[in-house]
């Protein structure tokens, strides 16, 4: 049976070039990077090299990169750190209703500690405007946190415009760019981004490693304490193989980025164009054009997303119905509900996310299998007959 992987927003494959870069730091170069001897120095130099690779990818300085265990830790460090360090400026935070739970749950935690959070609504495409952010900023606003691109529906937010407003207003601006890095060009200086989160396994790097960019001059207290690693900003012995892998992965991801993104977007657009032609009563979720090059999200009316996924899996196709972090939940997507979809339609969502490794043959197979799956499930659906 043919196997097609269309769940790259959940995680990507660790590619051989990255694995080969990591292997020496799992075997021969095993020193602790904090140790002053030869073995430690070799590991330390590898971490510094990776820090430079990550910084270059977003036009940052190497000293502005803090390595973490992933995007969720980076989000927590940024939001909780700014709230704690700069609470004298104010205790008001602005975010959106469609953020990843790593951001939403962190904001909800801060609400219990006396902070006030404004959750900006989104339009039918899952987008907020810079004007909404500007209108929500108050004298006591300390932080705006808006994701770069949505992990479920792929809509890309107006980050540069929001960053410009925040800089003019003197408000810190954080963006969760976990889904955007490796797919979209990012320049933290040009976009006026103060803090940015990313995760290696979203661009063919290893799991369990990510980073937080913190603009020079901004102080973010350590979320994890107990050691002087990362210049006292994140305690714990560095995950040297993972960090090395992240550096190599982001370097490769940013090579010929525009050409690779254009190729993936062409495959994406074929799915977006042909699925409605093959399956009646489907709805594209997310912005039709201002979206990640690798994201396709449809609601297939009258059937359950979970049933679609199981049937696709039986046919060798791996996809998802939304965020992998909430896959154990039976609740409909908070993103789709915020966009105005009903519970019934939101429950029928299907997310397919592509990568550099997705082929024309993969798309052909999906277009062959998905309509048959939808037809079979609809025959069993009492809602469809009604």
C-alpha positions in Angstrom: 0.0 0.0 0.0 1.2 3.5 -0.8 2.1 5.7 2.1 1.6 9.5 1.9 2.5 11.8 4.8 0.4 14.9 4.8 0.9 15.9 8.5 4.0 18.1 8.3 2.5 20.8 10.6 2.5 18.2 13.4 6.1 17.2 12.7 8.5 16.7 9.7 10.8 13.9 8.9 14.4 14.2 10.3 16.3 14.4 7.0 19.6 12.5 6.6 21.8 15.6 6.3 20.6 16.7 9.7 21.0 13.3 11.3 24.6 13.0 10.0 25.4 16.4 11.5 24.0 15.3 14.8 25.6 11.8 15.1 29.2 12.9 16.1 27.7 14.7 19.1 26.0 11.5 20.2 29.1 9.5 20.1 32.6 11.0 19.8 32.0 14.6 20.8 30.2 14.0 24.0 31.5 16.6 26.4 29.4 19.0 28.4 29.6 22.4 26.7 30.0 24.1 30.1 33.2 22.1 30.8 36.5 24.0 30.2 38.4 21.0 28.9 38.9 19.9 25.2 35.8 17.7 25.1 33.6 20.5 26.6 35.1 23.1 24.3 34.3 21.0 21.2 30.7 20.7 22.2 30.5 24.4 23.2 31.8 25.5 19.8 29.2 23.4 18.1 26.4 25.1 20.1 27.8 28.5 19.2 28.0 27.6 15.6 24.3 26.5 15.6 23.4 29.7 17.4 24.9 31.6 14.6 23.0 29.5 12.0 19.7 30.1 13.7 20.3 33.8 14.1 21.3 34.2 10.4 18.0 32.7 9.3 16.0 35.4 10.9 18.5 38.3 10.6 19.2 38.3 14.4 22.5 38.4 16.3 23.8 35.1 17.8 23.6 36.5 21.3 19.9 37.0 20.9 19.1 33.3 20.6 18.1 31.2 23.7 17.9 27.5 23.0 14.9 25.7 24.5 13.2 22.4 24.4 10.8 23.6 21.7 8.2 26.1 20.7 5.9 25.7 23.8 8.8 26.4 26.2 9.8 29.4 24.1 6.3 30.8 24.2 6.1 30.4 28.0 9.5 31.9 28.5 8.6 35.0 26.4 5.2 35.7 27.7 5.7 34.9 31.4 9.2 36.5 31.3 8.0 39.8 29.9 5.0 39.8 32.3 7.2 39.2 35.3 10.1 41.5 34.4 8.1 44.5 33.1 4.9 44.4 35.2 5.6 47.9 36.4 4.9 49.1 32.9 1.4 47.5 33.1 -0.4 44.2 33.4 -2.4 44.2 30.2 -1.6 41.7 27.4 -3.0 41.5 23.9 -3.3 38.2 21.9 -5.7 36.6 19.5 -8.5 34.0 19.9 -6.7 31.6 17.5 -3.3 31.3 19.1 -1.7 27.9 19.8 -2.5 26.6 23.3 1.1 27.3 24.4 0.2 31.0 24.2 -3.5 30.8 25.2 -2.9 28.7 28.3 0.0 30.9 29.3 -2.1 34.0 29.1 -4.9 32.3 31.0 -2.4 31.4 33.7 -1.4 35.0 33.9 -5.0 36.1 34.2 -5.2 34.1 37.5 -2.2 36.1 38.7 -3.9 39.4 38.2 -3.1 40.2 34.5 -5.8 41.4 32.1 -5.7 39.8 28.7 -7.5 41.0 25.5 -8.3 38.1 23.1 -8.8 39.8 19.7 -11.5 38.2 17.5 -10.6 37.1 14.0 -12.5 37.4 10.7 -13.9 34.5 8.7 -10.3 33.7 7.4 -8.8 33.6 10.9 -7.0 36.9 10.6 -6.6 39.9 12.8 -5.7 43.4 11.5 -3.0 45.8 12.7 -5.8 48.3 13.3 -7.4 45.9 15.8 -4.1 45.6 17.7 -3.6 49.4 17.6 -7.1 50.0 18.9 -6.6 47.5 21.8 -3.4 49.0 23.0 -3.8 50.9 26.3 -1.4 52.8 28.5 -0.9 49.7 30.7 -0.3 47.3 27.8 3.0 45.5 28.3 2.9 42.8 25.6 1.3 41.9 22.3 1.6 38.3 21.2 0.3 37.3 17.8 1.2 34.2 15.9 3.1 34.6 12.6 0.9 32.0 10.8 -1.9 29.8 12.2 -1.0 26.1 12.7 -4.5 24.9 11.8 -5.7 26.9 8.9 -2.5 28.4 7.7 -3.5 32.1 7.6 -0.5 34.4 7.8 -0.9 37.5 10.1 0.2 41.0 9.2 3.3 40.7 11.4 5.3 43.6 10.0 2.4 46.0 10.4 1.7 44.9 13.9 5.4 45.1 14.8 5.6 48.6 13.5 2.6 49.7 15.7 4.0 48.0 18.8 7.4 49.7 18.3 5.8 53.1 17.9 3.7 52.5 21.0 6.6 51.2 23.1 4.9 47.8 23.6 6.8 44.5 23.5 5.9 42.3 20.5 6.2 38.5 20.5 5.3 36.2 17.7 4.9 32.4 17.7 6.6 31.6 14.4 6.7 27.8 14.9 4.8 27.2 11.6 6.4 30.0 9.6 10.1 29.4 10.0 11.4 27.5 7.1 8.4 28.4 4.9 8.3 32.2 4.9 11.1 34.8 4.9 11.5 36.3 8.3 13.5 39.4 9.3 13.1 40.3 12.9 14.8 43.7 12.5 12.7 44.8 9.5 9.5 43.4 11.0 10.1 45.0 14.5 9.8 41.7 16.3 11.0 41.8 19.9 10.6 38.1 20.7 10.1 35.1 18.4 9.5 31.4 19.1 10.4 28.5 16.8 10.8 24.7 16.9 13.3 22.5 15.0 11.0 19.6 14.2 8.8 21.8 12.0 11.5 22.2 9.4 13.1 18.7 9.2 15.1 19.1 12.4 15.0 16.9 15.6 12.2 16.9 18.2 12.8 18.3 21.6 14.7 21.5 20.7 13.7 25.0 19.7 14.7 28.5 20.5 13.5 32.0 21.6 14.8 35.1 19.9 15.0 38.0 22.4 16.0 41.4 21.0 19.1 42.8 22.5 18.4 45.0 25.5 15.2 43.1 26.6 15.6 41.2 29.8 13.6 37.9 30.1 14.0 36.0 33.4 14.8 32.4 33.1 11.7 30.1 33.2 13.9 27.2 34.2 16.4 28.0 37.0 19.3 26.0 38.6 22.2 26.6 36.3 24.1 29.3 34.4 23.6 27.8 30.9 22.5 30.1 28.0 24.0 33.1 29.8 21.7 32.4 32.9 18.6 32.5 30.7 17.8 28.8 30.7 19.2 26.3 33.2 20.0 22.8 32.2 22.8 21.0 30.2 22.3 21.9 26.6 20.9 19.3 24.2 24.0 19.5 22.0 23.0 17.0 19.3 19.6 18.6 19.1 21.0 22.1 18.9 23.4 21.0 16.2 20.6 19.4 14.3 18.5 22.6 14.6 21.3 24.7 13.2 21.8 22.4 10.2 18.1 22.1 9.6 17.4 25.8 9.5 20.4 26.4 7.3 19.1 23.9 4.8 15.5 25.1 5.1 16.5 28.7 4.2 18.5 27.7 1.1 16.5 28.6 -2.0 13.5 29.3 0.3 11.4 31.2 -2.3 11.8 28.5 -4.9 10.9 25.7 -2.5 7.9 27.5 -1.1 6.7 28.3 -4.6 6.9 24.6 -5.6 5.0 23.5 -2.4 2.4 26.2 -2.9 1.7 24.9 -6.4 0.9 21.5 -5.0 -1.2 23.1 -2.2 -3.1 25.1 -4.8 -4.0 22.0 -6.8 -5.6 20.5 -3.7 -7.4 23.7 -2.9 -8.7 23.9 -6.5 -9.6 20.3 -7.2 -11.0 19.0 -3.9 -14.2 21.2 -4.2 -14.5 19.9 -7.8 -14.4 16.3 -6.6 -16.3 16.6 -3.3 -19.6 18.6 -3.0 -20.2 20.8 0.0 -16.8 21.4 1.3 -15.4 24.7 2.8 -11.9 25.9 2.6 -10.7 27.2 6.0 -8.2 30.0 6.3 -7.4 32.8 3.9 -7.5 31.7 0.2 -4.2 33.3 -0.7 -2.5 34.8 2.4 -1.7 31.4 3.9 1.3 29.2 4.5 2.6 27.5 1.3 2.1 24.1 2.7 -1.3 24.3 4.4 -4.6 23.0 3.2 -7.6 22.9 5.5 -11.2 21.9 4.5 -14.4 21.2 6.4 -16.2 18.3 4.7 -19.8 18.8 5.7 -21.9 16.1 7.3 -19.1 13.8 8.4 -16.7 13.7 11.3 -13.1 14.6 11.0 -12.0 11.7 13.1 -13.7 9.3 10.7 -12.1 10.9 7.7 -8.6 10.5 9.4 -9.2 6.8 10.2 -10.3 6.0 6.7 -7.5 7.9 5.1 -5.0 6.1 7.4 -6.4 2.8 6.3 -5.6 3.9 2.8 -2.1 4.9 3.7 -2.6 8.7 4.0 -1.5 10.5 7.2 -3.4 13.8 7.9 -4.9 15.6 10.9 -8.0 17.4 11.9 -6.1 20.3 13.5 -3.4 20.8 16.1 -1.5 17.6 17.1 -1.3 19.1 20.6 -5.1 18.7 21.0 -5.6 15.4 19.1 -6.8 13.7 22.2 -9.7 16.1 22.6 -13.2 15.6 21.2 -13.9 19.3 21.3 -14.1 21.1 18.0 -11.2 23.4 17.0 -11.1 26.7 18.9 -9.6 28.2 15.8 -12.5 27.2 13.5 -15.1 28.2 16.1 -13.4 31.6 16.4 -13.7 31.9 12.6 -17.5 31.5 12.9 -17.9 27.9 11.9 -20.7 25.9 13.6 -19.7 22.9 15.9 -21.0 20.5 13.3 -19.0 22.0 10.4 -15.9 22.4 12.6 -16.0 18.8 13.5 -15.6 17.8 9.9 -12.3 19.6 9.4 -9.3 18.0 7.6 -5.8 19.5 7.7 -3.3 18.4 5.1 0.2 19.9 5.4 3.0 19.4 2.8 6.8 19.6 2.9 9.8 19.8 0.6 9.4 16.0 0.2 5.8 16.1 -1.0 5.5 15.0 -4.7 3.0 15.3 -7.5 2.3 11.6 -7.1 1.3 12.2 -3.4 -1.2 14.8 -4.5 -2.6 12.5 -7.2 -3.1 9.7 -4.6 -4.9 12.1 -2.2 -7.2 13.3 -4.9 -7.9 9.7 -5.8 -8.6 8.4 -2.3 -10.2 11.4 -0.5 -13.4 11.6 -2.6 -14.1 7.9 -2.2 -13.6 8.2 1.6 -16.0 11.2 1.8 -18.6 9.5 -0.4 -18.5 6.3 1.8 -18.8 8.2 5.1 -21.6 10.4 3.8 -23.6 7.3 2.9 -23.5 6.4 6.6 -24.2 9.9 7.8 -27.8 10.7 8.8 -27.0 14.4 8.5 -26.2 14.0 4.8 -29.4 12.3 4.0 -31.4 14.9 5.8 
